[in-house]
Amino acid sequence: MGMNKNTVLAWATFIMILVGLLLIGAGAFRYDEVAGWGFASVGIGFFAIAWVFNALKGRV
């Protein structure tokens, strides 16, 4: 079972969504100061990159 480019992009998308959720969760529940907003915005950025990875499947 080899990993082709679509499988790699699918795993990258899954990992990026997972890390994005963890960052948003850390920003919401762990940090009550301004740092929480930073964690949440970086988590949303991870979602945006995961969306791009998902859009690239089958095209690269």
Beta strands, then each sheet from edge to edge (+ up, - down):
end
